[in-house]
Amino acid sequence: MNKAGYQAHQKTCTTILVGKNATIDGSTMIARNEDGGDQPNPQKFVVYPANAASTTYESGANHVKIPLPGNSLRYTATPDADDSFGVWAGAGINSENVAMTATETSTTNTHVLAADPLTDDGIGEADITTLVLPYIKSAREGVVRLGELLTEYGTYESNGIAFSDHDEVWYFESIGGHHWVAIRIPDDAFVVAPNRFNIDYFDFNSNDTMSSADLEQFIADHHLNPDIDETTVNLRHIFGSATDKDRIYNNPRAWYVHQLFAKDSENEQPEDQDLPFIVYPKKKLSIDDVKFALSSHYQGTTFDPYDHVEKPIKYRPIGINRNQESHILQIRPNVPADIAGVHWLGYGPNTFNAFVPFYVSVSATPASFEKTTPTFDVSTSYWLTRVIAVIADKDFLTYQDMQARFEQQIVADNVRLQQQTDNAIQLGQTVDLEAVNQKMADNYMQAANTLLGQMTILGTKKMHLRFSVAD
C-alpha cells in the first residue's frame, strides 16, 4: 500500500446512529461526517448499477484481489473524485433499502496489536463499502458479510462501520488484524462515535450482538481484560485506548452531542474517558437535529472557536474544515419501498452547507453533485460550498445569520418538494425520481450561488483596501 497516499485520504470522522423509536418519524438513521486532511479531498455522488456477473475486486490501496459473487444490487455511494488510491465509496443505500456508512477511523491499544497485528495485505476504508453494500439484504447480513471478509482477509487499520435497514441499526468495530465485534443499537437509543474504539458494555450471549467466533477466548488467552470485575465485559477497556489525544480529540465530541440530546448527561465532562456508548434521548430526534450535531462547534460553551477567537482551540469540533462530505442515511417506514431510502448529502464543512434529501431508487445522480472534479470547479456543489466556507470562516459573525437563513430556506424548499413527491407516489401517480433529485440539486446550486453573491457584496464593504474619500 502507498502509505503517503493512505495518509492523504485517511478519514477522521464522526458517526451518529439513531434507532427507529428515537426518531420523530419512526425512521432509522445512520450518519457520518467523512473527514480528511486540511486540504480539500473532493467527493462525488454516484449510483452503481446492479450486476448479474461475478467479478474480482482489486483494491487500489494495496492491490489485494477478492472474488465477488454475482447478482450485486444497485446502490448509491460517495467515492473520492480522485480514485488514484482506491474507490473509497464511503456510504450509500442499496436497492433493498439497506444503508451502510464506512468508515469511522478508530483506535486500539498495543496489547491488541501485539496479539493480532494489522496486515498490509488486508482490506480497509478504500474497499469496505464496495465489498459489502451491493451484496446484503438486511443490516444483520451486512455485519455477517463484513465479519467474514475481515476474518479471511484481515485489515490494515482499525475502523467502525454502521448498517441499517427499516428495522435495525448495527455498529461494527474491527479489532486488530482479523477480529471484530458488532452490536445492535436499541430502538429507543442513539449513539455518537468519534475516532476511538466506542463499544463499551457487551453481552456475548445476546441476540443483539455478534463477534468473531473466538473473541472471548482471544481475550482470555492474551489477558486483555483490565477490569477487576470480570462479570461484565467492557470492550472499550479491553480493546480501546484512553490516551491524552482521546481526551481532547475524541471524547469532547461525544460529550457535546450528549449535552444536546441525552436525558442523563448532566454529570458528564468533556474529557471523560468512559462516556457511555448507548444513550437515550430526552426527545425524539429529527433530521435537523442530526444535521445540527454534524455541523456543531461547541456552540453555547466556552469551547466554541467562533466565540472565543482569542483563545487556542482546545477541543476538536465536529463541524470542521476537514469535512469532505457528510450524509444522513434514512430508511423511512410506512411509505412505498421506492421512496423509503433517502440519502441526505452535503459537501464541505457542515457549518456552511445544507443537506439535500436525494431519493435512492434512481440510476443516475445530478451532475452538480456527481461530476465533481479533483481540481477547482465552482459549477459543482463540492467546490461551490467550499468557497462559501472559506469566506464565511474568516468573518463568521458577519456571515452567520446569512448562512443560517440560506440553510433554513433551501432545506424547507427541498423538503416541500419531497413531501409533494411522496404524496403523489402514495396516490399511485408515476413520478420521475431522477427529475425530482435534479430539481433538488438545482435548488441547492441556485441558493448557494445567491448566498455567495450576497456574501461577496457584504464582504466588499468590509475590505481593508478602501478609502473614505470618493469622487
N, C-alpha and C positions, 0 to 999 in steps of 0.2 A: 504494500500500500504506500502511496505517496504521502508521507507524514505531513509535509508542508501543506499539501492540498487538503488533507483532512482537517488540519487545524484551521484553515481559512474558512471551512464550511461547517465547523463544529457548532452545534446548536445549544444554546444556553437558555432554556425556555421556562415557561410557567404553565402548568396544566391545571384546569378546573373541571371537575366532574360533578354532575347533579343527577340524582335519581328521580324517577318519574313522579313520585309523590311529594317531592320537594320543589317541583316546578309549578308555575302558575297555571299551566295548561295541560299538565299530565304528560308532557314530552320528556324524553331523555335528552341530556345534553353532555357532550364531551367537547372541551375547548382547550386551545393551546396557543400561546404566542410562540412562533418559530423565530428564534433569535440567532444571530450570528455575531460577527465581529463588529467593530465600529464603522467599517466601511460598508457600502451597500452590497447586498448579495441578491440581485433581482430574482423574483419569483413569478411564476405564471400559473394560470388556472386552466386545466385541460380535462377532457374526457377520454379515457382509454376504452376502446371498444371491446366487446366480448370476442373471444377467440376459441373456436372449436378444437384447434390443433394443439397438441402438446409441443412444448418448446424447451430450450435450455437457456437459463438466465446466466449471464456473465456479469459479475459486479464490476463497475467502473472504478471502484475504490481499490480492490486488491485482486481482481480477475478470477475470483473463485467462481466455479461453474456449478449450477444447481439445476437439475431437471425439474420441469414444471408440468403438471397434468394438463390435459385438455379441458375444454368447456369452461374457460375462465369467464368471469362476469364483467360486465361493463362497470366502470367506476370513475368518479371524479378524483382529481389529485392536484397537488400544488408543488410541482417539481421546480428545481432551480432552472433559471433561464440559461445558464451556462452549465452544460452537463459534462464538463471535462472530467469531473471527479465522481461521476455516477448520476443516477436518476434523482435521488433524494425526493421521492414522491410525496413525502410529508404527511398528508392526511386526505381523507375522502370518504365518500359514501358509495357503496356498490348498488347494483340493481335489485338486490334483495333487501335494501334499506338497512344494511349493516354498516356502521361507521367505525372508523379507525383513525387514531392520530398517533404518529410515531416520528420522532421520539423525544422523550424528556431525558436529556443527559443527566446521569446521576452519579453518586459517589459510592465507594465501598471502603473497606479497610485492608490493611496489609495482611492480616491473618487469612482473610478470604482469598486474596490474590495469591498468597503462598500455597494455599490448599488447592485452588482451582484457577490457574493462571489464565489471563486473557490470551486469545490466539489470533495471530496476524492473518491467518487464512480462513477466518470465520466470516459471519455476516454482521452488518451494522446498520446505522441510520440510513445510509445511502440505499439500502436494499429492502428493508423490512416491509414497507407498505406494498411494494411491488410483489413480494414473495407471498404475502398473506391475504390482502384485501380482496383480490379477484377470486379467491377460492373458498370463501366462507359464507354460510347462510345464517349465522347467528353469532352473537358476541362470544358465547362459550366456545363455538367452533374456532373462533379467532385465537382464543387462549390456547386451545389444544394444538392447532397447527403451528403457531409460533413456538410453543414449547417443544414440539417435535423437531423443528428446524434447529433450535438452539442446542438441544441435546445432541443432535447428529453433527452439526457443523461448527458449533461454538460461536463466540462473538469476540470482537476485538475492542469492545467498550462496554460500559455499564449504562443501561437505559431503562426508562419507564415507558410503557405503551398502554393506551386505553382503547377499549372496544365498547360499542353499544349497539343495541337494536331497540325495538319498540318497547321492550320489557325490562332489559337488564343493562347495567353498566359494570364493566370489569376494568381493574387496573392490574397491570402485569409489570414485574420488575425482573431484570436479569441479574444473576448472581455469579460473579466470577466469569470463567470462560464458558461453562456448559450447564449451569444450574439456573433455576428460575422459580418464581412464585407468583401467584395471582389471587386476587380477592374480589368478590362481588360487592359493589357499593350498595349499602342498604337503600331501599326505595325512597326513604324519607330523609336521606342524608346528602351531604356534599363533601367534596374533597378539594384541597388546594395542594398541589405537588410542585415544589420548586426543585432545584438541581441537587437533590440529595436522595439517598435511599429513604423512602417515605412510609412504607407499610410498617405499622407497629404491631399491635396485638393480633395474633394469628392462631386459628384453631385448625390443626391438620385433619381433624375428623369431620369438619363441616362440609355440607354440600355446596357451600358458597365460597370454598377455597379450592385451589389446585396448586400443584407444585411438581417439580421434577421428582421422579419416583424415589430416589434415595436421599432426599433432602434432610429428613430427620436423622438418618444415620450419618450423613455427611457432617451435620452439626455436632453430633456426639463424638464421632471419630476424631475430629480436629479440635475438640474442646473450644468451640466458638461462642458458647453462651456465657456471657459475663455475669448474668443476674443471679443473685443468691437464691431467690425464689424461682425454682425451675418448674413450678406447677403451671405457670403461664409462660407463653412464648412471645417475646418482643423482638420481631425480626429486625427492626431498626438498630437495636442494641447489638444484635448478632452480626448483621451483615453491613451495617451502615457506618457512617463517620460521625464524629461530633467534634469538629475542628473549629478553630478561630474563624476560618472562612465561612463555615456554616452559620456561625453566629451573626455575621454581618451581611453575607451574600444570600443565604437561603432562608433562614428562619424568619426574618422580618417580613418577607413576602407573604408567607402563610399567616403570620400574626395579623397583618393588616386586613386581609380578607376575612379572617375570623372576626375581627373587630367590626367589620361592615355587616356581616350576615349571621354569625353564630349566636345562639341564645345563651351559651355558657362560656364566655370568653373574658369576663371582667378581670380575672386574676392572671391572665396570660401576659407575658412580657416579650418584646420583640426578639430578644436573643435566646429565648428558651430553646433548649435542645430537645425537649420532649413534648413539643406541641402535638396535640392529638392529630392523627391522620384522618379519621372519620369524625365529622362534626355534624351537628343538626341545626338547621336554620331557624331564626326567630320569625321568619315569614317565608312564604313561597317565592322562589326566585324566578326572575324573568330573563329574557334575552338581554334587556337593557342592564340588568344587574350584573350579569356575567361580563358584558362588554365594558361596563364601568370598571370592574375589577381588573380586567385585562389591560385597561388604559391607565391604571392608577399610579400615582407617585406620592403616596402617603399624604393625600390631601387632609387637612384638618389636624395635622400633627406637626411637631417641631422638626420632622424629618423631611418635609416637602422641599425639594431643592428650589422650587419656584418662589416659595415664600421666604426662604432663608438663603438667598443667593450669596450672602457674605460668608457663609459657613461652608466648609467642605461637606460633600455628600457623604453621610455616614452609612446609609444602608442602600443596597441595590434595589431600585424601584422595579415594578412590573412593567409599566409603560416606560420605554427606554429607546434610545436611538438605535439599538441593536434589533428592534422588532423588524422582521423582514416581511412576513405575512402572518396573519392571525385568523383563527376560524372558530366558529361555534357550530358543531355538527349536531343538528337537531333532528330527532325522529319523532314525528307527531302522531298522536293517537286519533282515532275517530275521524279519519279522512281517508280517501282512496289512496291505494299504495303509490300511485304515480306522483302524488304530491306530499307524501308523508315525510320524505327526506328533504331537508333544507340545509344547504352548505352556505352558512353565513361567512362572508370573506371580506377582509380588509388588508390593505398593503401598508407597509411602512410603519413608523412609530404610531402606536394606537392612540396616543393623546391627541393626535391631529387628524385622525381619519374617521370614517364611518363604515360600518359593515353592511354589505349588500346581501339580501336573502335569496340566493340562487336556488332554483329548483334543480334536482339532480337527474330527473328522468329525461335526459337530453343526450344528443350525440355530438354536440359542439357547444363551445362557450363563446361569449362576446370577445371580439378582437381586442378591445381595450384592456381586458383582463388576461387574455390568452397570449397575445403577441408581444409579451414583454421581451425587450432586448437586453443583452448584458451591458450594452452601452446606453448612455443617456438618451431618452426619447420622451419628451413631455406629452406626447399624444397617447401614452399608455398610463393606466391608473397607477401602477407602481411608482413611476418616476414623477408623475404629477403630485401624488401625495407626499413624496419625499421632499420635493421642493417646498411645498407648503410647510412641512415640519421644520425644515432648516430655517426658514424665515421666521416662523412663529416662535421657535425656541429661543431666538436671540432677544425677543422682547415679549415674553409670554403674557404679561399683564395687559399689554396693548391689544393683543390679538385674541385673548382668551374667550371673551364673550362672542366675538365674531365667529370663532371656530365652533363654539357650543351651539350657536343658532344654526350654523350650517349642518352640523350633525343631526340636530333635532329635526330639521325640515326634511333633509334627504331621507332619513330613516322613516319618517312619517309618510312621505310620498311613496316610497317603495313598499312599505307595509300595507298601505291602502291598495296599491296595485296587487299585492299578494292576496289580500282579502277578496278583492274582486275576482281574481283568478280562481281562488279556492271555491267561491260561491258558484261560479259558472260551471266548474267541473262537477261539483256536487249536484248540480241541477241537470247533469247529463250532457252539457254542451261540450263541443270539441274546441280545445284551446291549444294553440301552438306555444308550448312552454319555452322553446328556444327564443321565440319572438318576445315573450314576456321577460326572459332574462336579459335580452338585448335592450329592451326599454329600461330596465332597472340599471344596467350599466351606463346607458346614455344619460339617464337622470343623474347618476353619480358624477360622470365626467363633466356635465354641464354645470352642476352645482359646485364642483371643485374648482373648475375654471373661473366661475363667478367669484368664489371665495378668494382665489389667488389674485384676481383683479382688484377686489376690494382691499386686500392686504397691500398690494402694490401702491394704490392711491393713498392709503393712510400712511404707509411707510415713507412715501416720498416727502410728506410734510415733516417727518421726524429725522430726515437725513442731517448729518452733521455738516455736510458740504452744502451750506446755504448761506444767504446774506440778507440782512434786513432791508437794504435799500434796493428798490426795483425801479425800472423806467418803462 
